[in-house]
Each structure stands twice: as C-alpha cells, then as structure tokens.
Amino acid sequence: MFASWPGVETASAGLAPDAVEGVDADHIDWADVIFVMERAHQARLNRRFRDRLKGKRVICLDIPDDYGFMQPELVALLEKRVTPHLR
C-alpha cells in the first residue's frame, strides 16, 4: 500500500506459521520502523527478536487481524493509522 510513497521502502512479512513470507532477522535488521496490527503481534515479535529490536521503532496499530487481504475497511484503517508515522 505504501510502496509508492516518496522516500518510503516497504516490506511485508507475517508472524503466523502459515505466513506467505515469515518475519526473519534480516527483515528486522533492514527496517527502521516496524508496524504490527495487534498487541499480541508486538509481544510475539518481542519474544522472537528482542535483541534485534533494540533501537527500532515498533508501532502497534491496534487493528484486529481479522480482515481479508486488501479489504477496503482494512485499507482505510491502515491509511488512517500508518500515514501520520510516514510524514
């Protein structure tokens, strides 16, 4: 969604075992800012990558992870909650 924003590089990865692309250490090392949808995701990320997250901004968007891929309601919430962090 945000890949076309000037000066923004994006990557997407998941924490679930069945994620198409799972989060790994390379993702964490590459990122300046990491967005998670739920507090449970933030806790899982912290458990798996605690040491690598030092100095990283991890932002919880407080969006329930029960939307379909690119569902219009999800897109609207992401635009509303992510955009202020990209300015």
C-alpha positions, 0 to 999 in steps of 0.5 A: 500500500505504501510502496509508492510513497516518496522516500518510503521502502516497504516490506511485508512479512507475517508472524503466523506459521502459515505466513506467505513470507515469515518475519526473519532477522534480516527483515528486522535488521533492514527496517527502521520502523516496524508496524504490527496490527495487534498487541499480541503481534508486538509481544510475539515479535518481542519474544522472537527478536528482542535483541534485534529490536533494540533501537527500532521503532515498533508501532502497534496499530491496534487493528484486529487481524481479522480482515481479508487481504486488501479489504477496503475497511482494512485499507482505510484503517491502515491509511488512517493509522500508518500515514501520520508515522510516514510524514 
